[in-house]
Amino acid sequence: MNLEQRDSGGVKWGENVKSFLKGRSFPGTIKLSRSNRTSANSQAGSIDSTDAAEAFAKSRSPSQDSLGVSPSSQDITDSGHLTSSSNPSSTPKASAGGSAGLPLSVGTPSSPVRPSAYRSMSDTRVKKFDKLLGEQVVDLDLLRELAWSGTPGDLRPLCWQLLLGYLPPNRDRREQILARKRREYRDMVPEYYDIANNDRSEEEMGALRQVSVDVPRTAPGVAFFHEAPVQKCLERILYIWGIRHPASGYVQGINDLVTPFLAALLSQHFDGPMELWDIETLSEETMYAVEADAYWMLCKMLDGIQDHYTNAQPGIQRTVFKLKELCRRIDEPMCQHMETEGLEFLQFSFRWVNCLLLREIPFQLGLRLWDTYLAEGPGMKEFLIYALAAFLLTWEKELKQMDFQEMVLFLQKLPTTEWDEKDIEMVLSRAYMLRASFNDARSHLQS
């Protein structure tokens, strides 16, 4: 369906929205408004979903980032990493009962919610999360629908653990499973990591060297990830994951994918912005619990995209190919211009796929992005293609005016440093619309 094929008031599009979605429902609400704008250069068989995405995004309730890092305090380096300035002080969060290291979000949230925790999210949505997570058995389908539009910061760890299948929907089983999985991880550390180098194989030494090189490069603009205890935690997670997944082993880029899990889990133990978190205030037991949970959550996520990191990274190659074909159908002139200038999609989008866009946006928006990724469940891999297309098409007009060198420099350092949740919501909304539009025209996804 071509969204340009509607009357000037948008009425035809509204009348056919049910058939357009073909049985699917929006993970939110959509408000349609009349618009007299028309596309002067629309192509046959192409989609211009900007208007619909704008309406969709405006109707959504943006989620809150509990970490308190403002977009204006961050910048992106030439390599695509973030830089950050300081914010007001914070203090460690006191435990609200339970054993040391047990996530505060497991079970029914019993501690009072910080006033700032949901400042961007409507009270109605927060109450829906509270009610749902307070049930004896959580309805995962309903949780996916709610989480797609963003999760409250204080509830994010529990939501993610449920969405990933790390924790079961039945709350009575959670503490037992957490204790077992944390014990399993703790046993892995002396078995795989805490051994003498002369007891490691050549492949294991190579993996350890690569991990030790990549860890200091992880999120360079977020000072918290450069504290020694946090980097040691990252090193253990990445090395053990690589050793236990020999089909791929550790690959550069996986280090970035751990950071949202660590940030979300640690946010349960601190108030205020990340750059003022003091890791030294946490007990060893708490840090081990956080590290173990982050490891298992990473495992669950990578299970669905492991071919991104096997030899020659075929999953990334296929995703880039599908992205190119999809963009060609949406905006043929833009793709033709890139081709004429000699710019290959692989040159700029490999990093996008490898790091799931984390390096292209401010860090706190990566947490919001993860809400939607994890809510997609098994569909995340396909949705990523539409998210990448929507992200690229944000600058379709600018790119058409650039030559090869200008495009390369622009795409290496995109102007996203001032982005807030409304911007990432627009990308996600447009991605959703594109997927719905191409639901019955999937030749662009055939490899």
C-alpha positions as CSV (number, residue, x, y, z in Angstrom):
1,M,0.0,0.0,0.0
2,N,1.2,3.5,-0.8
3,L,0.5,6.0,1.9
4,E,0.6,8.8,-0.7
5,Q,-2.6,7.2,-2.2
6,R,-5.0,9.0,0.1
7,D,-7.2,12.1,-0.3
8,S,-5.9,15.5,0.7
9,G,-7.5,15.1,4.1
10,G,-6.1,11.7,4.9
11,V,-9.6,10.2,5.2
12,K,-9.0,7.3,2.9
13,W,-6.0,6.2,5.0
14,G,-8.0,6.4,8.2
15,E,-10.9,4.3,6.7
16,N,-8.5,1.6,5.7
17,V,-6.3,1.5,8.7
18,K,-7.7,-2.0,9.8
19,S,-6.9,-3.5,6.4
20,F,-3.6,-1.7,6.4
21,L,-2.5,-3.4,9.7
22,K,-3.9,-6.8,8.5
23,G,-4.9,-8.0,12.0
24,R,-2.0,-6.3,13.8
25,S,-2.6,-3.6,16.4
26,F,-0.5,-0.6,17.1
27,P,1.4,-0.9,20.4
28,G,-0.2,2.4,21.4
29,T,-2.8,4.8,19.9
30,I,-2.7,6.8,16.7
31,K,-4.3,10.1,16.0
32,L,-5.0,11.1,12.4
33,S,-5.0,14.7,11.3
34,R,-5.8,16.3,8.0
35,S,-2.9,17.4,5.9
36,N,-2.7,19.1,2.5
37,R,0.9,18.1,1.9
38,T,1.6,15.9,-1.1
39,S,4.8,14.4,-2.3
40,A,6.2,16.0,-5.4
41,N,8.5,13.2,-6.2
42,S,6.7,10.1,-4.9
43,Q,7.7,6.9,-6.8
44,A,5.5,4.1,-7.9
45,G,5.7,1.3,-5.4
46,S,7.4,3.5,-2.8
47,I,6.4,4.6,0.7
48,D,6.4,8.0,2.3
49,S,5.3,7.2,5.9
50,T,6.6,10.3,7.6
51,D,3.1,11.9,8.0
52,A,1.7,8.7,9.5
53,A,4.8,8.2,11.7
54,E,4.5,11.7,13.0
55,A,0.9,11.2,14.0
56,F,1.7,7.9,15.5
57,A,4.6,9.3,17.5
58,K,2.7,12.3,18.8
59,S,0.0,9.9,20.2
60,R,2.5,7.8,22.1
61,S,3.6,8.4,25.7
62,P,7.4,8.7,25.8
63,S,9.2,6.6,28.3
64,Q,11.4,7.9,31.1
65,D,15.1,7.4,31.3
66,S,15.9,6.7,34.9
67,L,19.6,7.5,34.4
68,G,19.1,11.2,34.2
69,V,21.7,11.8,31.5
70,S,20.5,14.7,29.4
71,P,21.0,14.6,25.6
72,S,22.7,18.0,25.8
73,S,25.4,16.6,28.0
74,Q,26.6,14.1,25.3
75,D,28.5,14.2,22.1
76,I,29.7,11.7,19.6
77,T,33.3,11.2,18.7
78,D,34.6,10.5,15.2
79,S,34.5,6.8,15.9
80,G,30.8,7.0,16.8
81,H,31.2,6.9,20.6
82,L,29.7,9.2,23.1
83,T,31.2,11.9,25.3
84,S,29.5,13.2,28.4
85,S,29.7,16.1,30.9
86,S,28.8,16.0,34.5
87,N,25.4,16.4,36.1
88,P,24.1,17.0,39.7
89,S,25.2,14.6,42.4
90,S,23.6,11.3,43.2
91,T,23.7,8.9,46.1
92,P,23.5,5.1,46.2
93,K,20.0,3.7,46.5
94,A,19.2,1.9,49.6
95,S,18.0,-1.7,49.3
96,A,14.3,-2.2,49.8
97,G,14.5,-5.5,51.6
98,G,15.4,-8.9,50.3
99,S,18.8,-10.6,50.2
100,A,21.9,-8.7,49.1
101,G,22.1,-8.5,45.3
102,L,18.5,-9.5,44.7
103,P,17.0,-7.2,42.0
104,L,14.6,-4.8,43.7
105,S,12.3,-5.2,40.8
106,V,11.7,-8.9,41.2
107,G,8.1,-9.6,42.3
108,T,5.7,-6.9,43.2
109,P,7.5,-3.5,43.4
110,S,7.2,-2.6,47.1
111,S,9.5,0.3,47.5
112,P,8.2,3.9,46.9
113,V,8.9,5.2,43.4
114,R,11.2,8.1,43.1
115,P,9.3,11.3,42.0
116,S,11.5,11.7,39.0
117,A,11.3,8.1,37.9
118,Y,8.3,8.5,35.5
119,R,8.4,12.2,34.8
120,S,8.0,11.6,31.1
121,M,5.5,8.8,31.3
122,S,1.8,9.2,31.9
123,D,0.4,8.0,35.3
124,T,-2.0,5.8,33.4
125,R,0.8,3.9,31.7
126,V,2.8,3.5,34.9
127,K,-0.3,2.1,36.6
128,K,-0.7,-0.4,33.8
129,F,2.9,-1.6,34.3
130,D,2.4,-1.8,38.1
131,K,-0.8,-3.7,37.8
132,L,0.6,-6.1,35.2
133,L,3.9,-6.8,37.0
134,G,2.0,-7.2,40.3
135,E,0.1,-10.2,38.9
136,Q,0.9,-13.7,40.1
137,V,1.6,-14.7,36.5
138,V,2.5,-11.9,34.1
139,D,0.8,-11.8,30.7
140,L,3.9,-11.6,28.4
141,D,1.9,-10.6,25.4
142,L,0.5,-7.6,27.2
143,L,3.9,-6.8,28.6
144,R,5.3,-6.7,25.1
145,E,2.6,-4.4,24.0
146,L,3.2,-2.0,26.9
147,A,7.0,-2.2,26.8
148,W,7.2,-1.5,23.0
149,S,6.4,2.1,23.7
150,G,8.9,2.3,26.6
151,T,9.2,1.1,30.1
152,P,9.4,3.0,33.4
153,G,13.0,3.3,34.5
154,D,12.6,1.6,37.9
155,L,10.7,-1.3,36.3
156,R,13.0,-1.7,33.3
157,P,15.2,-4.5,34.8
158,L,12.2,-6.7,35.6
159,C,10.5,-6.0,32.3
160,W,13.6,-6.9,30.3
161,Q,14.3,-10.0,32.3
162,L,10.7,-11.2,31.6
163,L,10.8,-10.2,28.0
164,L,14.0,-12.1,27.4
165,G,12.8,-15.2,29.2
166,Y,15.5,-14.9,31.8
167,L,12.8,-14.8,34.5
168,P,9.5,-16.8,34.3
169,P,6.1,-15.1,34.3
170,N,5.2,-16.9,37.5
171,R,6.6,-14.7,40.3
172,D,6.8,-17.6,42.8
173,R,9.6,-19.2,40.8
174,R,11.8,-16.1,40.2
175,E,13.9,-16.1,43.3
176,Q,14.8,-19.7,43.0
177,I,15.8,-19.3,39.3
178,L,17.8,-16.1,40.0
179,A,19.7,-17.9,42.8
180,R,20.5,-20.9,40.5
181,K,21.6,-18.8,37.5
182,R,23.7,-16.5,39.6
183,R,25.3,-19.6,41.2
184,E,26.0,-21.1,37.8
185,Y,27.7,-17.9,36.6
186,R,29.7,-17.6,39.8
187,D,31.0,-21.1,39.2
188,M,32.0,-20.2,35.6
189,V,34.4,-17.5,36.7
190,P,37.0,-19.7,38.3
191,E,36.5,-22.4,35.6
192,Y,37.0,-20.1,32.6
193,Y,38.4,-16.8,33.7
194,D,40.4,-17.1,36.9
195,I,43.0,-19.4,35.5
196,A,46.7,-18.9,34.7
197,N,47.5,-17.8,31.1
198,N,49.7,-20.9,30.5
199,D,46.6,-23.0,31.1
200,R,44.7,-21.3,28.3
201,S,44.7,-22.4,24.7
202,E,46.0,-20.2,21.9
203,E,42.4,-19.4,20.9
204,E,41.5,-18.5,24.5
205,M,44.5,-16.2,24.8
206,G,43.5,-14.5,21.5
207,A,40.0,-14.0,22.8
208,L,41.3,-12.6,26.1
209,R,43.6,-10.2,24.3
210,Q,40.8,-8.9,22.0
211,V,38.4,-8.5,25.0
212,S,41.1,-6.6,27.0
213,V,41.6,-4.3,24.0
214,D,37.9,-3.6,23.4
215,V,36.7,-3.1,27.0
216,P,38.5,0.3,27.5
217,R,36.9,1.4,24.2
218,T,33.4,0.6,25.4
219,A,31.1,3.7,25.8
220,P,34.1,6.1,26.0
221,G,31.8,9.1,26.8
222,V,30.2,7.3,29.8
223,A,32.7,7.6,32.6
224,F,31.1,4.9,34.7
225,F,32.1,2.2,32.2
226,H,35.7,3.2,32.7
227,E,35.9,2.5,36.4
228,A,38.2,-0.4,37.1
229,P,35.6,-2.7,38.8
230,V,33.1,-2.1,35.9
231,Q,35.7,-2.8,33.3
232,K,36.7,-6.0,35.1
233,C,33.0,-7.0,35.2
234,L,32.8,-6.3,31.4
235,E,35.9,-8.3,30.7
236,R,34.6,-11.4,32.6
237,I,31.2,-11.3,30.9
238,L,32.6,-11.0,27.4
239,Y,35.4,-13.5,27.8
240,I,33.2,-16.2,29.4
241,W,30.5,-15.6,26.7
242,G,33.1,-16.0,23.9
243,I,34.5,-19.2,25.4
244,R,31.1,-20.7,25.9
245,H,30.0,-19.9,22.4
246,P,32.8,-21.3,20.2
247,A,30.7,-21.1,17.0
248,S,31.3,-17.4,17.0
249,G,33.6,-16.6,19.9
250,Y,33.9,-13.0,21.1
251,V,33.6,-10.5,18.3
252,Q,34.2,-6.7,18.5
253,G,30.8,-5.0,19.0
254,I,29.4,-7.4,21.5
255,N,31.0,-5.3,24.2
256,D,28.6,-2.5,23.4
257,L,25.6,-4.7,23.7
258,V,26.3,-5.5,27.4
259,T,26.2,-1.8,28.5
260,P,22.4,-1.3,28.4
261,F,21.9,-4.4,30.6
262,L,24.5,-3.3,33.1
263,A,23.1,0.3,33.2
264,A,19.5,-0.9,33.7
265,L,20.4,-3.4,36.4
266,L,22.7,-1.0,38.3
267,S,20.1,1.8,38.2
268,Q,18.2,-0.2,40.9
269,H,21.0,0.6,43.3
270,F,21.7,4.3,42.6
271,D,19.9,7.6,42.3
272,G,20.8,10.3,39.9
273,P,22.9,10.4,36.6
274,M,25.3,7.6,35.7
275,E,28.4,9.7,35.7
276,L,28.1,10.2,39.5
277,W,27.4,6.5,40.4
278,D,30.0,5.2,42.8
279,I,30.6,1.5,42.1
280,E,32.7,1.3,45.3
281,T,29.6,1.7,47.4
282,L,28.2,-1.6,46.2
283,S,28.9,-4.8,48.0
284,E,30.8,-7.6,46.2
285,E,27.7,-9.8,46.5
286,T,25.5,-7.1,44.8
287,M,28.1,-6.7,42.0
288,Y,28.3,-10.4,41.4
289,A,24.5,-10.6,41.1
290,V,24.4,-7.7,38.7
291,E,27.2,-9.2,36.6
292,A,25.5,-12.6,36.5
293,D,22.2,-11.2,35.5
294,A,23.8,-9.1,32.7
295,Y,25.6,-12.1,31.4
296,W,22.5,-14.2,31.1
297,M,20.5,-11.4,29.6
298,L,23.2,-10.9,27.0
299,C,23.1,-14.6,26.3
300,K,19.3,-14.5,25.8
301,M,19.5,-11.5,23.4
302,L,22.4,-12.9,21.3
303,D,20.7,-16.2,20.9
304,G,18.4,-14.6,18.3
305,I,21.2,-12.8,16.4
306,Q,24.2,-15.1,16.8
307,D,24.8,-15.3,13.1
308,H,25.8,-11.6,13.3
309,Y,29.0,-12.7,15.0
310,T,29.9,-16.1,13.5
311,N,32.7,-16.4,11.0
312,A,32.5,-13.6,8.3
313,Q,29.4,-12.3,10.2
314,P,26.9,-13.5,7.6
315,G,23.9,-12.2,9.6
316,I,25.2,-8.7,9.3
317,Q,25.9,-9.1,5.6
318,R,22.3,-10.3,5.0
319,T,20.8,-7.5,7.1
320,V,22.7,-4.9,5.2
321,F,21.6,-6.4,1.9
322,K,18.0,-6.4,3.0
323,L,18.3,-2.8,4.3
324,K,19.6,-1.7,0.9
325,E,16.7,-3.4,-0.9
326,L,14.1,-2.0,1.4
327,C,15.5,1.6,1.1
328,R,15.5,1.2,-2.7
329,R,11.8,0.5,-2.6
330,I,11.1,3.4,-0.2
331,D,13.3,6.0,-1.8
332,E,14.8,5.0,-5.1
333,P,16.3,8.5,-5.8
334,M,18.3,8.5,-2.6
335,C,19.7,5.0,-3.2
336,Q,20.4,5.8,-6.9
337,H,22.3,9.0,-5.7
338,M,24.4,6.9,-3.3
339,E,25.2,4.4,-6.0
340,T,26.2,7.1,-8.4
341,E,28.5,8.6,-5.9
342,G,30.0,5.2,-5.1
343,L,28.8,4.9,-1.5
344,E,28.0,1.3,-0.5
345,F,25.6,0.6,2.3
346,L,28.1,-1.7,3.9
347,Q,30.5,1.2,4.4
348,F,28.2,3.0,6.9
349,S,25.6,0.5,8.0
350,F,27.9,-2.4,9.1
351,R,28.5,-0.6,12.4
352,W,24.8,0.2,12.8
353,V,24.0,-3.5,12.6
354,N,27.0,-4.7,14.6
355,C,26.1,-2.4,17.5
356,L,22.3,-2.3,16.9
357,L,22.5,1.5,16.5
358,L,23.9,2.0,20.1
359,R,26.9,4.0,18.9
360,E,24.8,6.4,16.7
361,I,22.6,7.9,19.5
362,P,23.0,9.2,23.0
363,F,23.4,6.4,25.5
364,Q,20.2,7.0,27.4
365,L,18.2,6.7,24.2
366,G,19.8,3.3,23.7
367,L,17.9,2.1,26.8
368,R,14.7,3.3,25.2
369,L,15.7,1.5,21.9
370,W,16.3,-1.7,23.9
371,D,12.7,-1.5,25.3
372,T,11.4,-1.9,21.8
373,Y,14.0,-4.4,20.6
374,L,13.2,-6.7,23.6
375,A,9.5,-6.2,23.2
376,E,9.7,-7.5,19.7
377,G,11.0,-10.8,21.0
378,P,11.7,-13.2,18.1
379,G,10.7,-10.5,15.6
380,M,13.6,-8.2,16.7
381,K,15.9,-9.3,13.9
382,E,13.4,-8.4,11.2
383,F,12.3,-5.2,13.0
384,L,15.9,-4.1,13.1
385,I,15.9,-3.8,9.3
386,Y,12.9,-1.4,9.4
387,A,14.4,0.5,12.3
388,L,17.7,1.0,10.3
389,A,15.8,2.1,7.2
390,A,13.7,4.6,9.3
391,F,16.9,5.9,10.9
392,L,18.7,6.4,7.5
393,L,15.6,8.0,6.0
394,T,15.6,10.7,8.7
395,W,18.3,12.4,6.5
396,E,17.1,11.4,3.0
397,K,16.8,15.0,1.8
398,E,20.3,16.0,3.1
399,L,22.0,12.9,1.7
400,K,20.6,13.6,-1.8
401,Q,22.5,16.9,-1.8
402,M,25.9,15.5,-0.8
403,D,28.8,14.0,-2.7
404,F,30.6,10.8,-1.7
405,Q,33.0,12.4,0.9
406,E,30.3,14.5,2.4
407,M,28.0,11.5,2.9
408,V,30.8,9.4,4.4
409,L,31.7,12.1,6.9
410,F,28.0,12.8,7.7
411,L,27.1,9.2,8.3
412,Q,30.1,8.7,10.5
413,K,29.1,11.5,12.8
414,L,25.3,11.9,12.6
415,P,23.7,15.0,14.2
416,T,22.0,13.0,17.0
417,T,23.8,14.5,20.0
418,E,20.8,16.7,20.8
419,W,18.2,14.0,20.2
420,D,15.7,13.2,22.9
421,E,13.1,10.5,23.2
422,K,10.7,12.2,20.8
423,D,13.3,11.7,18.1
424,I,13.9,8.0,18.7
425,E,10.1,7.5,19.1
426,M,9.8,9.0,15.6
427,V,12.3,6.5,14.2
428,L,10.6,3.6,15.9
429,S,7.1,4.7,14.8
430,R,8.2,5.1,11.2
431,A,9.8,1.6,11.4
432,Y,6.5,0.2,12.7
433,M,4.6,1.8,9.8
434,L,7.1,0.6,7.2
435,R,6.8,-3.0,8.5
436,A,3.0,-2.8,8.4
437,S,3.1,-1.3,4.9
438,F,5.4,-4.0,3.5
439,N,3.7,-6.9,5.4
440,D,2.5,-8.5,2.1
441,A,5.4,-7.3,-0.1
442,R,8.3,-9.0,1.5
443,S,10.6,-9.6,-1.5
444,H,12.9,-7.0,-0.2
445,L,13.6,-9.3,2.8
446,Q,14.5,-12.3,0.6
447,S,18.3,-12.9,0.7
